[in-house]
Amino acid sequence: MEDKNKRIYIMLSFTGTILSRIVKVVTLREYSHVSVALDLEFNSLYSFGRINPRNPFSGGFVKEEIDSGTYKVFKNTVCKVYSLDVTEVQYSKLKAFIDDFYKDKERYGFNVIGLFGPMINIPLNRQHHYFCSQFVGKALLKSDIYDFQKDVGLIKPIEFATIPNLKVVYEGKLQDYPNFLKTLKND
């Protein structure tokens, strides 16, 4: 078995947008969004969400940043960040998967219709369209990191918290995350 010498990060979050509040009510869960990062500092945090933070209809593949975009507009975003140890091969596959999306990001749209799939237990997949948990689930599957044993169009954000061997790194307001990182560096 390969050594697990790389680490990825999964962030569950709740922004308070209308869509996130609807997802929260329907799922009865605290968090309504999931993102994946290749580093603890979130220099490489990716998901499917709003391209224009003030327009809920402008969704697609996004490189998320704590101090800009949706998270800047929705300053009270709360989150829970997990780390997961992976092998170098898994990490490389995940990076390649994300890089492929990033190179062709204009091609991808937000799968609004697909959001209803998990509610009715029928995947509503559309070519080149994803919602957050569908994208992150596919990324982990294609990277041989984790298989939820179901169609990625049925994965809910909260299910990422059930992945074995996850470690909670941080929980709180996303805007306080940079200060948390500073305390880690000082320890």
N, C-alpha and C positions, 0 to 999 in steps of 0.2 A: 504494500500500500504506500502511496506517495505521502511525503510529509506535508502537513497542512501549514504552510509558512506564509500565506498571504491572508489578508482580511478584507472583507467587504462590509458595507453598512446598509442596513434597511431602516428607513425612517417612516413611521406612521405619523400622520398629522391630521389636524383639524383646523381649517382656516376660518370657518364661520361664514363662508360664502353661502348663498342660497342653495346651490347644488350640494355643498358639503353638509348643510343642515338637513336637507332632504335625505341624503344617504345615511346620515347619523340616525334620523328618526326611523327609517325603513329597516336598517340593520340592527338598531338598538345597541350600537357600539360607540365608544368614545372617539375613535379615529375613523376618518372617511377617505383618506388618501394614503398612498404608499409610493415611495421613491427608493431608488437604489443608488448607492455611491461607491466609488472605488477607493475613497480615502476618507479619513476621519474629519478632515477640515472641510469637506463638501466642495472641493474644487471640481469635483466630477459627480454631481448629483443629478439624476435623470429620472424622468417619468413622462406621462402624458397628462396634460392639464392645459391651463390657459396660456395662450401665447400673448394676448393682451390682457393684463390683469383686470382691467375695468370692463371687459367685454366677455361675458360668460359663453358666448357663441364662437369665440376665436380659439379653439383648442387644437392641440396637436402634440408632437414630440417636443419636449422642452428640456433644456439644461437649466435646472433650477438654481437660484442663488438666494441666499438668506437676506442680502441687503438690496435686492432689486426685484422687479417683477411682482408677482402675486404676493410673495412673502413681505415685500416692502409695503404694499398697499394694505395687507391684512396683518397688521403688526401684532395682534393678539393670538396668532397661530400658536397652538400647543402641539407638542410632538413627543414621540418616544423613539429613541435611536437604539438600534441593536447592532452588535457586531457578530460576524460569522466567519470563522476560520475556513479557508478554502485552500486547495492546492494551487500551485503555480499554473498548472494546465487549466484548471477551472477559471482562475482569475483571467488568464489570457483569452480564453473563449468568451468570457463575459465582456471583457474590454473590446474584443473584435465585434461582438454582437452590437454593443452600444455604438461603436465607431461606424458601423454600417448604417445604422439609423441616422446618426448625426450627419454623415456625408450626404444623405439623401432626405433630410428632414422635411423639406417642402412637400414631399410626396405623401406624407402621413397626415391623417386627420384624426380628430377625436371621435370615438365610437359612442356617441350619445345613446343610440338605440341599444347598444350592447350593455349599457348599465342596467337594463331591465332583465337581462339574462339570468344573473344570479338570483333575482327575486322570484322568477318563475321556473328556475332550474332547467332552462333551455339556453344553450349558448347562442348568442346573436352576433356571430363573428362577421366582420366585413373586411374585405381585402384592404390593406394599408390603413386601417382604422383601429385604434386601440383606446381603451380606458386604462387608468393607472395600474390597477392590479392585474389586468390582462397582459400588459406590457412587461411588468416586473416578473410575473409568473412565467411568461415565455422566455424572458432573459435567463432566469434561473434554470429552466428546463433545458434550453439549448446549450447552456454552459455546463450541463451535468452537475449542477450544484444541488438542485432540489426538484422533485417531481411531486406535485400535489395529487397525482393519480386521478385527475379529472381534466376536462377541457379547460384551457386557460381562460376562456370566456365565462367560466363559472366561479372564478376565484374572487373572494371578497378581500378588501384590504386587511381586515383584522386576522385573516387566516395566516398571514405572514408571521404573526407572533407565535404560531404553533410549530414553526420549523425547529427541529431538534438542534440542540447545541447553540442556540442564540444566547447572547449575553446582553443584558441591558447596559447601555453605555450612559444614557442621559434621558431624563424625562423632565419636561417643563416647557417654558415659553421658548419658541425658536429664536427669538431676538436675544435671549440670554445665552444661547449656545456658544457664541464666540468667547464670552467671558469664562464659560465652563472649560473651553479648550485652553485658555490661558492658565487656569489653575492646574490643569494636567501637566502643562509644560513646566510649571514651577515646582511640581512635586518631585 
